[in-house]
């Protein structure tokens, strides 16, 4: 049997929102697979795999992707993980089968990073320095507040994996 979740079941069991007996039933061979956004090199391989598979299934010619499109897809966050990539491949196959897919054929959210206004070109360290420890704790708390307590959404705001976010959050709760 194989089961998958994006929740930290151990933390949920400790919090009383998941049953311990079920946790131990599922936790025989735990396997942590990082989200697709942390495995950018896999995007092109999976894209090729899904294109072949879906082209055979739908009996349509495979689309080809320009370098610019591949670069944008590799940089995209893939919030829906591999399922989102598969659905994207199926959409492109049906809409653009046999043609070259360029940047303008991609959905707007996948076309690449949006440019920041000139006034927001990055953080400037004050001449007096900062208390990095307090800054990190404050940013994590702000992310939790903005996500209304949803830890997975809060982790995305500073660009962290959920596990990294929870680790850092726990680091600050001990002090």
C-alpha positions, 0 to 999 in steps of 0.5 A, a space after each residue: 500500500 502506498 499513501 501520500 500527503 502534504 501534511 506533517 502527520 507526526 506533528 498532526 498526531 502530536 497536536 491531536 488532529 491525527 490518530 497515532 494508531 493510523 500514523 504508525 500504520 502508514 509510517 512503515 517506510 516513510 519516503 520524503 519526496 521534495 516538491 517539484 519546485 525544489 527539483 527543477 531539473 526533473 521538470 523537463 524529464 517529466 514533461 518529456 515523459 508525460 508528452 510521450 504517454 499522453 500523445 499515445 493515449 490521445 493519438 496526437 502528435 507531441 508538441 515541441 517546446 522552445 528553449 524559452 518555454 522550457 526555461 520558464 517551465 523549469 522556473 515555475 513553482 508548480 504549486 500542484 506538483 507533478 499532477 499540475 505538470 501532467 495536466 499542463 502537458 495534456 492541455 498543451 498536447 490537445 491545444 498545440 499538438 505537433 506545433 512548437 510551444 513558445 513563451 507566449 503559448 504558456 499560461 500567464 502565470 508560467 511565463 516567468 518571474 514578474 519584474 519588480 518595480 525599481 523601488 523594490 529591487 531588493 533588501 538593503 542592509 541598514 548601516 547599523 545592521 540588523 538582528 537577523 534572529 529577530 527578523 527571521 522570527 518576525 517574518 515567519 510570524 507574519 507569514 503565518 498571520 497572512 496565511 491565517 495559520 495554514 502552515 503550508 501556505 505560510 511556508 510558500 510566502 518566504 519561499 520555503 518548503 513546509 518542512 523547512 518552515 516548520 523546522 525554523 518555526 520550532 527553532 523559535 518556539 524553544 526560546 
